[in-house]
Amino acid sequence: MSEAQVQAAVKSVAEKVAADYKNEVPLFVGVLNGAFMFVSDFLKHYPYDCEVSFVKLSSYRGLTSTGIVQTLLDVSEDIDGRSVVILEDIIDTGRTLKELVLLFSNANVKDFKIASLFYKSDVYNGEYAIDYWGIEIPDKFIVGYGLDYMELGRNLKEVYQLNQKHMINLVLFGKPGAGKGTQAEFLKEKYNLKHISTGDLFRYNMKNNTELGQLAKSYIDNGDLVPDEVTIKMLEDAVEKNADASGFIFDGFPRTAAQAEALDTFLEGRDMKVNATIALEANDEVLIQRLLERGKVSGRSDDQDESKIRNRFDEYNQKTAPLKDYYEAQGKFHSVNGIGAIDEITHRLGKVIEEL
Ligand code: AMP
């Protein structure tokens, strides 16, 4: 989007707001960091008296569903009886907006409106009315004019869509003990990919006794799956933290239909996709022996008890195995014999990857 297109959109928002507030002095509240450029140019186009302030929120992504939000910078003005117009750079799913509305819910404002430069109407949850917006955009990841990608790009005058068509993203599929983690270690070196194991992420969080770790512990100890909403958020965070990767190996994710669908939607929004799902096949008796052996050295509680291992297989058969059909329908499912020497199996996987 050119600088002129962006500026025309900013001007149109300012004019619509001005038409409604010309007889009073509204308080414009910009949402940092993304909205700083929008607020600045908006004010240049706003012809009447107004005041301006900013808020900054940080939400602990990964646990947003529990609503843990920290206000890093609050509006210092007395806003009782005032007309407040929130100035946002972008309305996406509505998650941040909900937090903002909560922040203002105790104040006795005269009137509370929301103005956003960009608006993803396809994905917005519709919980609150968006009163003014500049441009409706599709669910793509955009950068520039205050909006960042890994904190970079905020200084661009234009707005760009992230191009990640060259990436390779693989899902390693298979039962616990199939060798997904072992193979991922080799494949990530060979193809310069980032390995994301949801099991490892949970174990890291449990070791550090984080809120996420505490939440996941009882599920993992019993060999049950951790609830989707927690797992999906954690995975999305891990991808976003590694936005400079040239591709990902997803190991242990997705494990349910909801996770597979969430992954597709999430990647699509970033112009990425799953290129292939590769299953490592092995029979249960081999896997149980492998896991019990691993349990002796790893100390993992879920590897040391055969009944827990069988429960993990049950979870797999019920919730994860059906994903084979999901990926087959997309023409992405490949299967590799997971029994043999480690390097032989790496070679089999490599053959599939190189044909992609
Ligand atoms: P793993 O190391 O992949 O075998 O995962 C160990 C445990 O972490 C699993 O038995 C689950 O309790 C939890 N876990 C890992 N990945 C997921 C996921 N995608 N969905 C739900 N739970 C998961």
Boltz pocket constraint, residues with backbone or C-beta under 6 A from the ligand:
constraints:
  - pocket:
      binder: B
      contacts: [[A, 176], [A, 198], [A, 199], [A, 200], [A, 202], [A, 216], [A, 219], [A, 220], [A, 221], [A, 223], [A, 224], [A, 225], [A, 226], [A, 227], [A, 231], [A, 251], [A, 252], [A, 253], [A, 254], [A, 255], [A, 256], [A, 259], [A, 302], [A, 312]]
      max_distance: 6.0
